[in-house]
Amino acid sequence: MRATNRGATSLKLRRRNEDPMQTYDALPAPIRRWLSQAALPWSPASCRKILRRGRARGEGLDQILARLERAQQATLARDRHASCRPEPEPAPAPRRAAVALSP
């Protein structure tokens, strides 16, 4: 496997026949924001497809964003190289100060 700017992944590459920037610009701002912060290199066409399906079901943008996040998690679970990526460590719990009890 050759590592490219997509990183090491076992997922197959898909080619698109349309201008991805034009498709990106046509997406609503919350979807573009999610796309810019996604863990995987999503295509704007894939996001548009999920957006259209969600709208056809009468879902709002929050529900569609949740759908995108679930799709991303499912894709990460399928990628056998994703398990090699380090998980972010949870923040340590804050320490509580000891309180002296008076008699």
C-alpha positions in Angstrom: 0.0 0.0 0.0 1.3 3.4 -0.9 0.7 6.2 1.6 -0.5 9.5 0.0 -1.9 12.7 1.4 -4.9 10.6 2.4 -2.8 8.8 4.9 -2.5 5.0 5.2 -5.9 3.5 4.6 -7.3 0.2 3.3 -10.4 2.0 1.8 -10.5 2.2 -1.9 -10.1 5.4 -3.8 -13.1 6.8 -5.6 -12.9 9.2 -8.6 -15.6 11.9 -9.1 -16.6 13.4 -12.5 -17.7 16.8 -11.1 -15.9 19.9 -9.7 -15.6 19.2 -5.9 -15.2 22.9 -5.0 -18.4 23.8 -6.7 -20.2 21.0 -4.9 -18.5 22.1 -1.6 -19.6 25.7 -2.1 -23.2 24.6 -2.7 -23.4 22.8 0.7 -25.0 24.6 3.7 -22.5 26.3 6.1 -22.9 23.8 9.0 -22.2 20.9 6.6 -19.1 22.7 5.2 -17.9 23.3 8.7 -18.3 19.6 9.6 -16.6 18.6 6.4 -13.6 20.8 7.1 -13.1 19.2 10.6 -13.9 15.6 9.6 -11.5 12.9 10.6 -11.6 11.4 7.1 -11.1 13.1 3.7 -14.8 13.2 2.8 -15.9 14.3 -0.7 -18.4 17.1 -0.9 -20.5 14.8 -3.2 -20.7 12.2 -0.4 -21.9 14.8 2.1 -24.4 16.1 -0.5 -25.8 12.6 -0.9 -26.3 12.2 2.9 -27.8 15.7 3.0 -30.3 15.0 0.3 -31.3 11.7 1.9 -31.8 13.4 5.2 -33.9 16.2 3.7 -36.0 13.7 1.8 -36.8 12.2 5.2 -37.7 15.6 6.6 -34.6 15.8 8.9 -33.1 19.1 10.1 -29.5 20.0 9.9 -28.7 18.8 13.4 -30.0 15.3 12.5 -28.1 15.3 9.2 -24.9 16.3 11.0 -25.5 13.4 13.4 -26.0 11.1 10.4 -22.7 12.3 8.9 -20.9 11.6 12.2 -22.4 8.1 12.4 -21.4 7.4 8.8 -17.8 8.6 9.6 -17.6 6.4 12.7 -18.9 3.4 10.6 -16.2 4.1 8.0 -13.5 4.4 10.6 -14.6 1.0 12.0 -14.3 -0.6 8.6 -10.8 0.8 8.0 -8.3 -1.7 9.4 -5.6 1.0 9.6 -7.7 3.2 11.8 -6.9 1.0 14.8 -3.2 2.1 14.3 -4.1 5.7 15.0 -3.6 6.8 18.6 -6.8 7.6 20.5 -6.8 10.9 22.3 -6.3 10.5 26.0 -9.1 11.7 28.2 -8.4 14.7 30.4 -7.6 13.8 34.0 -10.3 14.4 36.5 -9.8 17.5 38.6 -8.5 16.9 42.1 -10.7 17.9 45.0 -9.2 19.9 47.9 -9.4 18.2 51.3 -11.8 20.0 53.6 -11.0 20.0 57.3 -14.0 19.2 59.5 -14.2 21.2 62.7 -15.4 19.3 65.9 
